[in-house]
Amino acid sequence: MAAGSSPETATVAQADPVLEASSGGDSERGMPEAVRTHLGSELRSLYAAFLAEPQPDALLDLIARLEAGSLPAATVSGDVFRTELMAALPGLRAFAVSLAVNQTAADDLVQETLLKAWANRHRFEPGSNLKAWLCTILRNQFYTEIRKRKREVEDADGALAGRMETPAAQEASSDLRVVWKHLANMPALQREALVLVAAQGMTYEAAAEMIGCQVGTMKSRVSRARTLLAGLLGLDEDRSLA
């Protein structure tokens, strides 16, 4: 469990047979390095586009109201914590979009995460990884909502994919729209693993620790996701990248 986490806010969701999607092979053996590099470049560009988007006024206003004390919060000074929250907000929202697919649903997840994090900020250890702590709270909330709706991840993805939105900063990029379309329809566990490792650049070990799974499980999810995405994009047959 990440430093600063608490049983109330950051208990890592355990693997659930309902949530564990199984598509694609267990490895990327035979995938050309050029294809891996191309996929990584596209995913980083997509993630950067989400990072570059202006943050919604509603989220910025929420942080301001939390600091002002108009909402319940712990008595610990929030000056430094607020500054770090603001710095982490773009990455947190980008991660939320990668999970929820739909930006409205993602913003709802971020709002709930901010409320929980602020109320429990006294549990966070200064100097530890705030972004990882926030992302853990957010993904737990995401999967909790899925369980409450009693839907499988694929069903939730399918329902939201029909209302997916590409990042405004890259509206003119047809390539990124295609990447996002296919990424949005992938199983959520594979999508988040691919985003963490291939888009955000986290190590397998760091991503596995944040999610609360074995390193081998993380490698398998990333491998399956990368293979699936390459196939959906037709890169496994594209000799121009070889």
N, C-alpha and C positions, 0 to 999 in steps of 0.2 A: 504494500500500500504506500502511496506517495506520502512524502513528509508533509505534515500539517493536515492530513485527512482525518476525518472523524467518522464514527459509525453512522451518525445521523445524515451526513451530507455526502460522503465519498466512499461508501462501501461498494467495492467494485462488483458489478453484476457478474454472476457466475454464468458459465456456458449453459445454454438452454437448448435441448434438442429441437424445440420449435424454431429457435432463432438461428441455429447452425445450418446454413445453406450449403449444399454440396453440389457444385457445378464446376466443370472443368477438371483438369488433372491435378495431381498433387505437386507437380513440379513444372519448371519451365525448361526442362532439358530440350535442347534443340532450338530454342528461340535465339535468333541472331542477336548479337550485342547491339547492332545498329537499331533493331526494333526496340529493345529495352531502352536505349538512349533516347529514341524518338518519343516513346511513350512518356518517359520521365520528363522530357522537355515540355510536352503538351500538358501534362498534369501540373507541373510547376507554374506554367503560364496561366492555366485556369485558376489555380489557387491564388496566384498573385492578383488576378483580376478581381476576385472576391475581396482580397485584402485592401485593394485600392478603392473600393466603393465607399462613398460617404456613409458614416454610421447613422442609422435612423434617429431622428430627433427624440422619439419616444424612449429609446434606450439611454441616450445622453441625459435626457430629463430625469429618468429614473435614478441614475447615479447621483445627479445633483440633489434630488429630493432625499435620497438616502443619507447623503453627507449632511444635509441641512437638518436631519432629525425628524422630518415629517412622517417617516415610516419607522416602525419599531426596529431597533438595532441594539447591539451590545454597547456597553459604555466605553469600550476601548476607542481611543482616538482613531479617526478614519482618514486622516490627511494622506499619509503615505499609502495606505491601502487603496484609497480612491485613485491616487495617481497611477498605481500599478494596475488597477482595474481598467482605467482608461487606456493604458498601453496594451493591455491584453485583449481588449474588446474586439479589434478587427480580426485577430486570429481565432478568438472564441466564436465569433459569428460565422466566419468561414468554415470552421469545423461543424457548426450547427447546420449550415446549409448542406454540407457534404453528407450529413446523417439524414436530415429531414427532407431534403430535396427542394421542397417549397420554401421560399424565403419568408413568407408570413408565418408558417409553422416554426421555422428556424428562429425568428425573432421572439416568438412566444417562449421557446426553449431557453433562449439567452436571458430573457426577462426573469424567468423562474430561477435560472442559475444565479443571476445577480442577487436576487432576493435572498436565496439560501446562503450564498457566499457571504453577503454582508452580515446577515444575522449570526453567522458562525465565524466571523473573521478573527475572533479571539482564539480560535482553534488553529489558525494558520500560522506556521512557523516562519517568521521573517527570514528571508534569504533562501528559502526553498522555492521550488518551481510552482509559481502561482498559476501559470497557464495550464500545467498538467492537472493541478488540483481543480481548477474550474472546468476543464474538459471532462474530468471524471464525474463531477457533479452533473454536468450537462448530459453525458451519455447515459448515466443511470436514470435520469429523468426521462430521456427518450425511450429507453427500453421498458421502463415502468409504464409509460403511457401505452405502449404497444400491448403489453400484457393486460392492461386494464381493458383495452378494446378487444382483447382476445383475437387478435389477428396475427397471422404469420408475417414475418418481415417482408416477404415477397409481396403479400397482399397490400401491406402498408406502402411499400415502394410503388406498386402499380397505381394505387389511388392517388398518390401525390405526384407521380411522374406526369400525369395528365395535366397538372397545373404547375409544372416546373418552370423556373425562370432562369434565363442565362444572366450572367453578370453584366450590368449595364455598361461597365467600362469596356467590355469586349463585344458589344452588340454587333459590330460590323465583322467580326471574325467568324466565318462560317465553319472553319476547322474546329474552333473551340466549342461552338454550338453542337457540333456532331459529337465531340468527345463527351461533353456534358450530357447529351441525350442518352448515350450508351452507359455512361457512368451512373446516371440517375436510375437506370433500370436494373442495375446489378444488385445482388443481395447486400443488405446494409452492412453486415459484418465484414464482407469482402471489400466493400467500398470504403469503409472507414479505415481498414488496414492499409489499403492502397494509398489513400489520401495522407495518412500519417507518415508512411515510409517513403513513398515515391513523390508526393507533392510537397509535404512539409520537410522532408529530409531527416526524419527521426531514425535512429538506429532501430533494428529489430528488438533489441533488448529494452530500449527506452519505451517503445510503443507497447511492447508486451507488458511491461511494468505498469504503465498507465491504464491499460485496459484490464489487466488482471488475468492474463492467460500465460501459458508457457511460450517460450521463445519459438519453439518448433511449431506451435499452433499459429503464431503470428506469421512465420515464414510461409507456412502452408496457405494461409489466407491471402497473403500478398501474391504468392505464386499463382494461385488459382485466379485471382482477380486480374493480374497482369495478362495471363494467358487468355482469359475470357475477353478482356477489353481489346487485346490485339486481334483476336478472331472477329469480334464485332466490327472493328474498324477495317478489317480486311488486310491488316498488316502482315498476317501470317502468309499471305499469298503475294504480297507486294515485293517484287524482286528489286525495285529501285532503291530500297533501303538496305539491301544485302551487301 
